[in-house]
Amino acid sequence: MLSSSGRQYQLRLYTVREGELDEFVAEWAAQVLPLRREFGFEVLGPWVHDEESLFVWILSYGGDFEAADAAYYESDERRGLTPDPARRLTESQHWLLRPVG
C-alpha cells in the first residue's frame, strides 16, 4: 500500500546464525546497504537485538516496491555479492507496512 507520499515501506527481520551477527552487520553495511541505495531504496535503520541474534531494518521505495525489489534481486550486482551475506541467515521475514495517522 502506498503512503500519502507515494512511498511503500517494508519491515525486514532476519535471524542470524548464532555468533555471526557482527560479521553479518559488517557485510550488510559494506555490500547490501550501498546497493539498495543505488537501486533507489531508502533504508531506515538498521537495528540489532543481540540476545536473539536478530537484525531488523525498514526499507522504503517511492513507487512499486515489489517490482523494484524483484529488479534488485534479479540484478547482476545483487547476484554478484561475494560472499553473499544471506548465507549467515537462518530465517528471513518481510512485511509491507501501512503508515497510520
Backbone as JSON Lines, residues from 0, in Angstrom:
{"i":0,"aa":"M","n":[0.84,-1.18,0.0],"ca":[0.0,0.0,0.0],"c":[0.89,1.24,0.0]}
{"i":1,"aa":"L","n":[0.56,2.18,-0.84],"ca":[1.32,3.43,-0.92],"c":[0.93,4.38,0.2]}
{"i":2,"aa":"S","n":[1.91,5.06,0.74],"ca":[1.61,6.11,1.71],"c":[1.15,7.35,0.95]}
{"i":3,"aa":"S","n":[0.74,8.37,1.68],"ca":[0.3,9.6,1.03],"c":[1.44,10.25,0.25]}
{"i":4,"aa":"S","n":[2.68,9.94,0.6],"ca":[3.84,10.48,-0.12],"c":[4.18,9.64,-1.35]}
{"i":5,"aa":"G","n":[3.45,8.55,-1.57],"ca":[3.74,7.67,-2.69],"c":[4.83,6.65,-2.39]}
{"i":6,"aa":"R","n":[5.26,6.58,-1.15],"ca":[6.3,5.63,-0.76],"c":[5.67,4.37,-0.18]}
{"i":7,"aa":"Q","n":[6.36,3.26,-0.39],"ca":[5.98,2.0,0.25],"c":[7.09,1.64,1.22]}
{"i":8,"aa":"Y","n":[6.72,0.93,2.3],"ca":[7.65,0.57,3.35],"c":[7.58,-0.93,3.59]}
{"i":9,"aa":"Q","n":[8.75,-1.49,3.9],"ca":[8.8,-2.91,4.23],"c":[9.69,-3.12,5.44]}
{"i":10,"aa":"L","n":[9.17,-3.86,6.4],"ca":[9.93,-4.26,7.58],"c":[10.57,-5.61,7.29]}
{"i":11,"aa":"R","n":[11.87,-5.71,7.58],"ca":[12.59,-6.97,7.39],"c":[13.2,-7.39,8.71]}
{"i":12,"aa":"L","n":[12.97,-8.64,9.05],"ca":[13.5,-9.22,10.28],"c":[14.29,-10.46,9.91]}
{"i":13,"aa":"Y","n":[15.57,-10.47,10.25],"ca":[16.45,-11.59,9.94],"c":[16.94,-12.22,11.23]}
{"i":14,"aa":"T","n":[16.88,-13.52,11.3],"ca":[17.54,-14.26,12.37],"c":[18.89,-14.7,11.82]}
{"i":15,"aa":"V","n":[19.94,-14.29,12.51],"ca":[21.31,-14.54,12.05],"c":[21.87,-15.72,12.83]}
{"i":16,"aa":"R","n":[22.68,-16.52,12.15],"ca":[23.31,-17.66,12.81],"c":[24.03,-17.21,14.08]}
{"i":17,"aa":"E","n":[23.89,-18.01,15.1],"ca":[24.49,-17.68,16.39],"c":[25.99,-17.43,16.22]}
{"i":18,"aa":"G","n":[26.44,-16.33,16.81],"ca":[27.85,-15.98,16.77],"c":[28.29,-15.24,15.52]}
{"i":19,"aa":"E","n":[27.35,-14.98,14.58],"ca":[27.71,-14.35,13.31],"c":[27.07,-12.98,13.1]}
{"i":20,"aa":"L","n":[26.44,-12.44,14.13],"ca":[25.7,-11.19,13.97],"c":[26.63,-10.03,13.56]}
{"i":21,"aa":"D","n":[27.75,-9.88,14.23],"ca":[28.66,-8.78,13.89],"c":[29.2,-8.91,12.47]}
{"i":22,"aa":"E","n":[29.52,-10.12,12.05],"ca":[30.01,-10.35,10.69],"c":[28.92,-10.04,9.67]}
{"i":23,"aa":"F","n":[27.68,-10.46,9.98],"ca":[26.58,-10.16,9.07],"c":[26.39,-8.65,8.93]}
{"i":24,"aa":"V","n":[26.38,-7.94,10.05],"ca":[26.18,-6.5,10.03],"c":[27.26,-5.83,9.18]}
{"i":25,"aa":"A","n":[28.5,-6.25,9.33],"ca":[29.59,-5.66,8.56],"c":[29.42,-5.92,7.06]}
{"i":26,"aa":"E","n":[29.06,-7.13,6.69],"ca":[28.86,-7.46,5.27],"c":[27.65,-6.72,4.72]}
{"i":27,"aa":"W","n":[26.57,-6.67,5.49],"ca":[25.37,-5.96,5.05],"c":[25.69,-4.48,4.8]}
{"i":28,"aa":"A","n":[26.4,-3.86,5.74],"ca":[26.73,-2.43,5.61],"c":[27.65,-2.16,4.43]}
{"i":29,"aa":"A","n":[28.55,-3.07,4.14],"ca":[29.51,-2.87,3.06],"c":[28.93,-3.2,1.68]}
{"i":30,"aa":"Q","n":[27.98,-4.14,1.63],"ca":[27.5,-4.62,0.33],"c":[26.04,-4.31,0.05]}
{"i":31,"aa":"V","n":[25.16,-4.72,0.95],"ca":[23.73,-4.61,0.71],"c":[23.27,-3.16,0.79]}
{"i":32,"aa":"L","n":[23.65,-2.46,1.83],"ca":[23.2,-1.09,2.03],"c":[23.51,-0.19,0.84]}
{"i":33,"aa":"P","n":[24.76,-0.12,0.36],"ca":[25.02,0.77,-0.79],"c":[24.3,0.31,-2.07]}
{"i":34,"aa":"L","n":[24.14,-0.99,-2.24],"ca":[23.46,-1.47,-3.45],"c":[21.97,-1.15,-3.39]}
{"i":35,"aa":"R","n":[21.36,-1.3,-2.23],"ca":[19.94,-0.93,-2.1],"c":[19.76,0.55,-2.43]}
{"i":36,"aa":"R","n":[20.63,1.38,-1.92],"ca":[20.54,2.81,-2.21],"c":[20.75,3.08,-3.69]}
{"i":37,"aa":"E","n":[21.66,2.38,-4.31],"ca":[21.89,2.54,-5.75],"c":[20.64,2.21,-6.55]}
{"i":38,"aa":"F","n":[19.82,1.28,-6.05],"ca":[18.59,0.89,-6.72],"c":[17.41,1.76,-6.33]}
{"i":39,"aa":"G","n":[17.65,2.85,-5.6],"ca":[16.61,3.81,-5.3],"c":[15.85,3.6,-4.0]}
{"i":40,"aa":"F","n":[16.29,2.66,-3.18],"ca":[15.64,2.41,-1.91],"c":[16.19,3.35,-0.84]}
{"i":41,"aa":"E","n":[15.34,3.72,0.08],"ca":[15.78,4.43,1.27],"c":[15.81,3.4,2.39]}
{"i":42,"aa":"V","n":[16.85,3.43,3.2],"ca":[16.98,2.47,4.29],"c":[16.81,3.19,5.62]}
{"i":43,"aa":"L","n":[15.84,2.76,6.39],"ca":[15.6,3.27,7.74],"c":[16.11,2.21,8.7]}
{"i":44,"aa":"G","n":[16.97,2.55,9.57],"ca":[17.56,1.56,10.47],"c":[18.99,1.35,10.06]}
{"i":45,"aa":"P","n":[19.61,0.33,10.4],"ca":[19.13,-0.93,10.97],"c":[19.26,-0.96,12.49]}
{"i":46,"aa":"W","n":[18.72,-2.04,13.04],"ca":[18.79,-2.28,14.47],"c":[19.14,-3.75,14.7]}
{"i":47,"aa":"V","n":[19.74,-4.04,15.84],"ca":[20.02,-5.43,16.19],"c":[19.5,-5.7,17.6]}
{"i":48,"aa":"H","n":[19.15,-6.94,17.83],"ca":[18.83,-7.45,19.17],"c":[19.82,-8.57,19.42]}
{"i":49,"aa":"D","n":[20.87,-8.24,20.18],"ca":[21.99,-9.17,20.36],"c":[21.58,-10.51,20.96]}
{"i":50,"aa":"E","n":[20.76,-10.48,22.0],"ca":[20.42,-11.72,22.7],"c":[19.7,-12.73,21.81]}
{"i":51,"aa":"E","n":[18.92,-12.24,20.86],"ca":[18.18,-13.12,19.95],"c":[18.85,-13.26,18.59]}
{"i":52,"aa":"S","n":[19.98,-12.61,18.4],"ca":[20.7,-12.6,17.13],"c":[19.78,-12.16,15.98]}
{"i":53,"aa":"L","n":[19.08,-11.05,16.22],"ca":[18.14,-10.51,15.24],"c":[18.7,-9.25,14.61]}
{"i":54,"aa":"F","n":[18.43,-9.09,13.34],"ca":[18.77,-7.9,12.57],"c":[17.47,-7.39,11.97]}
{"i":55,"aa":"V","n":[17.14,-6.13,12.22],"ca":[15.87,-5.55,11.78],"c":[16.15,-4.28,11.02]}
{"i":56,"aa":"W","n":[15.46,-4.1,9.89],"ca":[15.58,-2.85,9.15],"c":[14.3,-2.58,8.39]}
{"i":57,"aa":"I","n":[14.13,-1.33,8.01],"ca":[12.98,-0.91,7.22],"c":[13.49,-0.28,5.93]}
{"i":58,"aa":"L","n":[12.91,-0.72,4.84],"ca":[13.21,-0.17,3.51],"c":[12.02,0.64,3.05]}
{"i":59,"aa":"S","n":[12.27,1.66,2.27],"ca":[11.15,2.34,1.61],"c":[11.53,2.58,0.16]}
{"i":60,"aa":"Y","n":[10.48,2.7,-0.64],"ca":[10.68,2.91,-2.08],"c":[9.55,3.79,-2.59]}
{"i":61,"aa":"G","n":[9.87,4.75,-3.42],"ca":[8.89,5.68,-3.96],"c":[8.24,5.14,-5.22]}
{"i":62,"aa":"G","n":[7.38,4.16,-5.08],"ca":[6.71,3.57,-6.23],"c":[6.36,2.13,-5.94]}
{"i":63,"aa":"D","n":[6.42,1.28,-6.97],"ca":[6.05,-0.13,-6.85],"c":[7.17,-0.89,-6.15]}
{"i":64,"aa":"F","n":[7.03,-1.1,-4.87],"ca":[8.07,-1.74,-4.07],"c":[8.38,-3.13,-4.59]}
{"i":65,"aa":"E","n":[7.36,-3.92,-4.83],"ca":[7.57,-5.31,-5.21],"c":[8.32,-5.42,-6.54]}
{"i":66,"aa":"A","n":[8.01,-4.57,-7.51],"ca":[8.72,-4.59,-8.79],"c":[10.18,-4.15,-8.61]}
{"i":67,"aa":"A","n":[10.39,-3.12,-7.79],"ca":[11.76,-2.65,-7.56],"c":[12.57,-3.69,-6.8]}
{"i":68,"aa":"D","n":[11.94,-4.36,-5.86],"ca":[12.61,-5.39,-5.08],"c":[13.0,-6.57,-5.98]}
{"i":69,"aa":"A","n":[12.09,-6.97,-6.86],"ca":[12.39,-8.05,-7.8],"c":[13.55,-7.67,-8.72]}
{"i":70,"aa":"A","n":[13.55,-6.43,-9.22],"ca":[14.64,-5.97,-10.09],"c":[15.97,-5.99,-9.34]}
{"i":71,"aa":"Y","n":[15.94,-5.62,-8.07],"ca":[17.15,-5.65,-7.24],"c":[17.69,-7.07,-7.16]}
{"i":72,"aa":"Y","n":[16.84,-8.03,-6.8],"ca":[17.3,-9.41,-6.63],"c":[17.71,-10.06,-7.95]}
{"i":73,"aa":"E","n":[17.12,-9.62,-9.06],"ca":[17.46,-10.2,-10.36],"c":[18.69,-9.54,-10.99]}
{"i":74,"aa":"S","n":[19.18,-8.49,-10.38],"ca":[20.3,-7.75,-10.96],"c":[21.61,-8.53,-10.87]}
{"i":75,"aa":"D","n":[22.48,-8.29,-11.82],"ca":[23.82,-8.89,-11.8],"c":[24.59,-8.44,-10.56]}
{"i":76,"aa":"E","n":[24.34,-7.2,-10.15],"ca":[25.06,-6.67,-8.98],"c":[24.69,-7.45,-7.71]}
{"i":77,"aa":"R","n":[23.39,-7.74,-7.53],"ca":[22.97,-8.48,-6.33],"c":[23.44,-9.92,-6.4]}
{"i":78,"aa":"R","n":[23.31,-10.52,-7.56],"ca":[23.75,-11.9,-7.71],"c":[25.26,-12.03,-7.53]}
{"i":79,"aa":"G","n":[25.97,-10.92,-7.77],"ca":[27.41,-10.92,-7.69],"c":[27.99,-10.62,-6.31]}
{"i":80,"aa":"L","n":[27.13,-10.41,-5.3],"ca":[27.66,-10.15,-3.97],"c":[28.41,-11.38,-3.46]}
{"i":81,"aa":"T","n":[29.68,-11.17,-3.16],"ca":[30.52,-12.28,-2.72],"c":[31.35,-11.83,-1.54]}
{"i":82,"aa":"P","n":[31.27,-12.54,-0.44],"ca":[30.31,-13.61,-0.19],"c":[28.92,-13.03,0.05]}
{"i":83,"aa":"D","n":[27.9,-13.81,-0.21],"ca":[26.53,-13.35,-0.03],"c":[26.21,-13.31,1.46]}
{"i":84,"aa":"P","n":[25.89,-12.12,1.99],"ca":[25.57,-12.03,3.42],"c":[24.41,-12.94,3.84]}
{"i":85,"aa":"A","n":[23.52,-13.27,2.93],"ca":[22.35,-14.11,3.26],"c":[22.76,-15.5,3.75]}
{"i":86,"aa":"R","n":[23.97,-15.92,3.47],"ca":[24.41,-17.24,3.92],"c":[24.45,-17.32,5.44]}
{"i":87,"aa":"R","n":[24.47,-16.17,6.11],"ca":[24.54,-16.13,7.57],"c":[23.15,-16.16,8.23]}
{"i":88,"aa":"L","n":[22.09,-16.19,7.42],"ca":[20.73,-16.12,7.96],"c":[20.14,-17.51,8.14]}
{"i":89,"aa":"T","n":[19.37,-17.67,9.22],"ca":[18.61,-18.89,9.4],"c":[17.13,-18.69,9.09]}
{"i":90,"aa":"E","n":[16.69,-17.42,9.15],"ca":[15.3,-17.1,8.85],"c":[15.21,-15.66,8.39]}
{"i":91,"aa":"S","n":[14.26,-15.41,7.49],"ca":[14.04,-14.07,6.96],"c":[12.54,-13.84,6.85]}
{"i":92,"aa":"Q","n":[12.06,-12.72,7.43],"ca":[10.65,-12.38,7.36],"c":[10.52,-10.96,6.84]}
{"i":93,"aa":"H","n":[9.51,-10.74,5.99],"ca":[9.28,-9.41,5.39],"c":[7.8,-9.09,5.43]}
{"i":94,"aa":"W","n":[7.51,-7.83,5.75],"ca":[6.12,-7.37,5.75],"c":[6.05,-5.98,5.14]}
{"i":95,"aa":"L","n":[5.13,-5.76,4.2],"ca":[4.85,-4.41,3.73],"c":[4.04,-3.71,4.82]}
{"i":96,"aa":"L","n":[4.39,-2.47,5.08],"ca":[3.76,-1.71,6.15],"c":[2.88,-0.6,5.59]}
{"i":97,"aa":"R","n":[1.87,-0.23,6.34],"ca":[0.99,0.87,6.0],"c":[1.12,1.93,7.07]}
{"i":98,"aa":"P","n":[1.5,3.16,6.7],"ca":[1.59,4.22,7.71],"c":[0.2,4.58,8.22]}
{"i":99,"aa":"V","n":[0.16,4.98,9.47],"ca":[-1.11,5.42,10.07],"c":[-0.96,6.85,10.57]}
{"i":100,"aa":"G","n":[-2.08,7.52,10.67],"ca":[-2.05,8.88,11.21],"c":[-1.94,9.96,10.2]}
